[in-house]
Every structure is written in C-alpha cells, then in structure tokens.
C-alpha cells in the first residue's frame, strides 16, 4: 500500500511517544472525538527498582500496553492515535505500535531530556518523521525551542513546539504540525515510505 497521506483516503496512524509520565495519555484524551482506549494500571511496589520514577514521583498510574484514540478530520479522513507505554520494560511493544505510522509526536519534559535520545533514535532508525512537543508542566522552567533543539542535537527541520497536553487547541496545533511534516517527508522521500494508510 502507498506510504503517502492523501486527504481523500480513509485513515492514517500517528504515534504519540515519550518517556514515562510526560503526558501521552492526557494528550490523546484531549484530541479524540470519543472516550479513548486506555490501559492504565495502578503503580504497585512490584515496580520499585524497575521503573525509573525520577521526576514523576507523584504519578499513581501507568500505561501498560497502549493508548488508542480516533479523531475524525473535517475533510473526511480519520486519524488513529496510538500512545506508547513509557517504561523501558515495555519497549518490545514499540515496533508493533509504530508499524505503519505516518508520523510521530515525541513529548518531552525538559527536566528529563536525557530520556529522549533512545526514543528519537527509534523513529529515526525506522524513517518515521516526528516532531518534538515540549509539555509545559506547571511550575517547570520554560525553555526556548532553539535551546531544546540544541540539547537534543536535532536536525534543523524538526519542529519543536511548546504545548500543554491538557489544552485541546494546544494539542491540535501539535497534531497539525506533525501531519504537515509527515506529508512533506513522504513527498520528498517516497522510496522511504515505511508508513502505510490503514
């Protein structure tokens, strides 16, 4: 099947990824037209010493498989949003979740940028275009997009967007940006079209 996104086609898949507790579930909940599928479970003592809770000590739940939501665009197509689990122990699931993706949103917490490098490598290695969405948590210091891009050693064409995962208009702006980038990427590199329409 084609790896390009044609607005007249039925659907496309976007992956929302990031480290543990960066706001993936919150973003999908804000974007979707109906109640999303969530696989959140209560954090238990069994995860102590396994999951890295640095910076998210107050978090009480975790996604153990994936989040899934659907968004119907005004022009007709449907977007399927797949959120990855954040902990390292769930990484074997990422290949299945990302299979056929048109593009990806990588949500980052500027207090934990060191957790992003393996995620960026994951999408780069698979030829999946992505954007960086900097979740502006309450009380967190603000950083200019250029500063974040430099810290992550990003190529100049990769957008870095500050946003609030709790705000619908803010999350939609990020979604529009990743769609634009994915379409441009697929048009420029049709021979590397790993994504397929669903």
VOPAGU-2260 file (C-alpha; in pm, 1 decimal, decimal comma):
REM VOPAGU-2260
SITE   aa  ch    i         X         Y         Z
SITE  UNK   A    0       0,0       0,0       0,0
SITE  UNK   A    1     107,8     360,5     -50,8
SITE  UNK   A    2     310,7     536,4     216,0
SITE  UNK   A    3     174,5     882,7     127,8
SITE  UNK   A    4    -110,5    1059,5     302,8
SITE  UNK   A    5    -385,1    1153,3      59,0
SITE  UNK   A    6    -661,5    1365,4     220,7
SITE  UNK   A    7    -917,1    1170,3      22,3
SITE  UNK   A    8    -812,6     839,1     177,3
SITE  UNK   A    9    -982,9     679,2     474,9
SITE  UNK   A   10    -731,5     695,5     757,2
SITE  UNK   A   11    -378,3     738,6     888,5
SITE  UNK   A   12    -189,1     644,0    1202,2
SITE  UNK   A   13       4,3     880,1    1430,5
SITE  UNK   A   14     215,5     755,6    1723,1
SITE  UNK   A   15     241,1     963,8    2038,8
SITE  UNK   A   16     556,1     864,7    2224,3
SITE  UNK   A   17     769,3     976,1    2512,8
SITE  UNK   A   18     915,0     878,8    2845,9
SITE  UNK   A   19     712,7     770,9    3147,0
SITE  UNK   A   20     474,9    1041,1    3271,0
SITE  UNK   A   21     527,0    1307,1    3002,4
SITE  UNK   A   22     157,6    1343,1    2911,2
SITE  UNK   A   23      86,5    1094,7    2631,9
SITE  UNK   A   24    -242,1     966,3    2775,9
SITE  UNK   A   25    -355,2    1320,3    2856,8
SITE  UNK   A   26    -284,6    1437,5    2501,5
SITE  UNK   A   27    -474,5    1151,6    2338,1
SITE  UNK   A   28    -769,7    1207,9    2571,9
SITE  UNK   A   29    -784,3    1574,9    2469,1
SITE  UNK   A   30    -754,1    1504,6    2096,4
SITE  UNK   A   31   -1002,5    1224,1    2046,5
SITE  UNK   A   32   -1366,8    1255,5    1948,3
SITE  UNK   A   33   -1479,1     986,6    2190,1
SITE  UNK   A   34   -1350,3     817,4    2504,4
SITE  UNK   A   35   -1010,5     666,4    2415,4
SITE  UNK   A   36    -896,7     317,0    2499,0
SITE  UNK   A   37    -656,9     336,5    2792,7
SITE  UNK   A   38    -462,9      54,9    2955,0
SITE  UNK   A   39    -368,0     234,2    3274,8
SITE  UNK   A   40    -298,7      37,4    3588,9
SITE  UNK   A   41    -214,0     142,8    3943,1
SITE  UNK   A   42     158,2     157,5    4016,6
SITE  UNK   A   43     249,4    -103,3    4277,5
SITE  UNK   A   44     550,9    -191,0    4486,2
SITE  UNK   A   45     636,9    -459,0    4231,1
SITE  UNK   A   46     771,6    -184,7    4005,4
SITE  UNK   A   47    1003,6     -40,3    4269,0
SITE  UNK   A   48    1361,5     -66,0    4146,9
SITE  UNK   A   49    1241,6    -149,2    3794,2
SITE  UNK   A   50    1065,0     166,8    3679,1
SITE  UNK   A   51    1250,7     498,5    3687,5
SITE  UNK   A   52    1020,3     738,9    3872,0
SITE  UNK   A   53    1267,2    1028,5    3881,0
SITE  UNK   A   54    1072,0    1347,1    3818,8
SITE  UNK   A   55     732,2    1172,6    3838,3
SITE  UNK   A   56     726,9    1050,2    4197,5
SITE  UNK   A   57     364,4    1161,0    4242,2
SITE  UNK   A   58     236,7     955,6    3948,8
SITE  UNK   A   59      -4,4     682,1    4061,6
SITE  UNK   A   60     -89,4     504,5    3734,5
SITE  UNK   A   61      94,1     383,9    3426,6
SITE  UNK   A   62       7,3     273,4    3073,0
SITE  UNK   A   63      90,7     -96,0    3045,1
SITE  UNK   A   64       9,1    -162,1    2678,7
SITE  UNK   A   65    -100,2     138,0    2474,8
SITE  UNK   A   66    -347,0     422,4    2449,9
SITE  UNK   A   67    -570,7     444,4    2145,4
SITE  UNK   A   68    -797,5     718,3    2019,8
SITE  UNK   A   69    -966,9     824,6    1697,7
SITE  UNK   A   70   -1009,5    1171,2    1552,7
SITE  UNK   A   71   -1230,9    1245,1    1253,2
SITE  UNK   A   72   -1091,3    1532,9    1048,7
SITE  UNK   A   73   -1334,3    1785,2     895,0
SITE  UNK   A   74   -1200,9    1698,4     547,9
SITE  UNK   A   75   -1302,8    1335,4     587,5
SITE  UNK   A   76   -1006,6    1118,9     689,6
SITE  UNK   A   77    -983,1     951,3    1026,7
SITE  UNK   A   78    -668,0     970,7    1237,2
SITE  UNK   A   79    -583,1     682,5    1465,5
SITE  UNK   A   80    -368,1     788,4    1759,4
SITE  UNK   A   81    -151,8     528,7    1931,7
SITE  UNK   A   82      22,7     615,5    2258,1
SITE  UNK   A   83     325,9     413,5    2363,0
SITE  UNK   A   84     393,8     291,5    2716,5
SITE  UNK   A   85     675,3     488,5    2875,6
SITE  UNK   A   86     878,2     243,8    3083,1
SITE  UNK   A   87    1180,5      68,5    2937,9
SITE  UNK   A   88    1035,7    -275,6    3015,2
SITE  UNK   A   89     756,3    -215,3    2761,0
SITE  UNK   A   90     989,9    -119,8    2476,1
SITE  UNK   A   91     943,6    -454,9    2295,5
SITE  UNK   A   92     589,4    -337,2    2213,9
SITE  UNK   A   93     700,8     -22,1    2036,4
SITE  UNK   A   94     774,4    -184,2    1700,0
SITE  UNK   A   95     421,3    -321,0    1678,9
SITE  UNK   A   96     269,0       9,1    1785,9
SITE  UNK   A   97     474,1     212,0    1535,1
SITE  UNK   A   98     419,4     -23,4    1240,7
SITE  UNK   A   99     251,5     164,1     956,8
SITE  UNK   A  100     271,0     506,3    1124,0
SITE  UNK   A  101     257,1     815,5     905,7
SITE  UNK   A  102     437,7    1020,2    1170,2
SITE  UNK   A  103     507,2    1057,5    1540,3
SITE  UNK   A  104     484,8    1311,8    1817,6
SITE  UNK   A  105     760,6    1281,8    2077,7
SITE  UNK   A  106     652,7    1450,9    2400,1
SITE  UNK   A  107     936,0    1569,3    2618,8
SITE  UNK   A  108     978,7    1701,1    2971,0
SITE  UNK   A  109    1267,0    1948,5    2974,8
SITE  UNK   A  110    1362,9    1827,9    3322,9
SITE  UNK   A  111    1426,1    1478,6    3180,9
SITE  UNK   A  112    1568,7    1535,1    2832,9
SITE  UNK   A  113    1819,9    1254,3    2881,5
SITE  UNK   A  114    1529,8    1007,8    2848,7
SITE  UNK   A  115    1456,4    1124,2    2492,4
SITE  UNK   A  116    1761,5    1014,3    2297,1
SITE  UNK   A  117    1669,4     646,5    2260,2
SITE  UNK   A  118    1317,6     748,7    2154,6
SITE  UNK   A  119    1448,5     982,3    1885,5
SITE  UNK   A  120    1682,5     708,9    1761,4
SITE  UNK   A  121    1385,7     469,6    1744,2
SITE  UNK   A  122    1193,0     687,8    1497,4
SITE  UNK   A  123    1498,9     798,3    1301,4
SITE  UNK   A  124    1609,7     436,5    1251,5
SITE  UNK   A  125    1265,5     348,5    1112,3
SITE  UNK   A  126    1231,8     651,0     885,2
SITE  UNK   A  127     924,6     779,5    1068,3
SITE  UNK   A  128     909,0    1161,5    1062,9
SITE  UNK   A  129     844,2    1320,9    1400,1
SITE  UNK   A  130     802,4    1648,0    1582,4
SITE  UNK   A  131     904,3    1738,7    1937,2
SITE  UNK   A  132     626,4    1856,8    2169,4
SITE  UNK   A  133     754,0    2017,0    2490,9
SITE  UNK   A  134     490,2    1967,2    2758,5
SITE  UNK   A  135     484,9    2279,9    2975,2
SITE  UNK   A  136     420,5    2136,0    3319,0
SITE  UNK   A  137     303,5    2365,6    3598,4
SITE  UNK   A  138     599,9    2518,4    3775,4
SITE  UNK   A  139     856,5    2383,6    3529,0
SITE  UNK   A  140    1111,1    2628,7    3385,8
SITE  UNK   A  141    1036,3    2743,1    3032,1
SITE  UNK   A  142    1292,8    2682,2    2759,5
SITE  UNK   A  143    1307,1    2829,2    2412,1
SITE  UNK   A  144    1251,4    2574,9    2129,8
SITE  UNK   A  145    1600,3    2651,6    1996,9
SITE  UNK   A  146    1750,5    2558,4    2333,3
SITE  UNK   A  147    1562,5    2226,8    2340,7
SITE  UNK   A  148    1660,5    2152,0    1980,1
SITE  UNK   A  149    2027,6    2214,6    2061,6
SITE  UNK   A  150    2013,0    1999,4    2376,1
SITE  UNK   A  151    1863,4    1711,7    2175,0
SITE  UNK   A  152    2100,1    1768,8    1879,1
SITE  UNK   A  153    1806,8    1783,0    1638,4
SITE  UNK   A  154    1826,1    1841,9    1265,2
SITE  UNK   A  155    1708,4    2198,1    1182,3
SITE  UNK   A  156    1396,0    2079,1    1001,0
SITE  UNK   A  157    1248,6    1900,9    1303,1
SITE  UNK   A  158     987,1    2126,3    1467,7
SITE  UNK   A  159     997,9    2186,3    1842,9
SITE  UNK   A  160     667,3    2308,3    1982,2
SITE  UNK   A  161     586,6    2413,6    2338,3
SITE  UNK   A  162     236,6    2293,6    2429,0
SITE  UNK   A  163       4,5    2198,7    2712,9
SITE  UNK   A  164    -118,9    1838,8    2692,4
SITE  UNK   A  165    -428,2    1940,0    2893,0
SITE  UNK   A  166    -537,8    2200,8    2636,5
SITE  UNK   A  167    -730,5    2088,8    2328,8
SITE  UNK   A  168    -628,5    2375,4    2100,0
SITE  UNK   A  169    -264,4    2335,2    2200,3
SITE  UNK   A  170    -265,3    1961,7    2127,4
SITE  UNK   A  171    -436,9    2018,0    1791,3
SITE  UNK   A  172    -163,1    2259,6    1688,4
SITE  UNK   A  173      96,6    1988,6    1750,6
SITE  UNK   A  174    -110,3    1735,1    1556,5
SITE  UNK   A  175    -141,9    1966,0    1255,2
SITE  UNK   A  176     234,2    2021,3    1260,9
SITE  UNK   A  177     317,1    1650,3    1260,3
SITE  UNK   A  178      73,4    1589,8     973,5
SITE  UNK   A  179     235,0    1868,1     769,7
SITE  UNK   A  180     583,8    1733,7     841,6
SITE  UNK   A  181     485,1    1376,0     761,0
SITE  UNK   A  182     330,0    1474,3     428,7
SITE  UNK   A  183     636,0    1680,2     333,4
SITE  UNK   A  184     869,3    1397,4     436,6
SITE  UNK   A  185     681,3    1131,9     239,2
SITE  UNK   A  186     660,5    1355,6     -65,8
SITE  UNK   A  187    1035,0    1424,6     -55,9
SITE  UNK   A  188    1134,1    1062,3      14,8
SITE  UNK   A  189     878,8     832,0    -147,8
SITE  UNK   A  190    1134,0     548,9    -158,3
SITE  UNK   A  191    1149,2     556,4     222,6
SITE  UNK   A  192     774,4     537,6     275,8
SITE  UNK   A  193     761,5     300,0     570,7
SITE  UNK   A  194     419,3     423,1     677,8
SITE  UNK   A  195     105,6     290,3     516,8
SITE  UNK   A  196    -252,4     404,7     514,8
SITE  UNK   A  197    -454,5     185,9     748,3
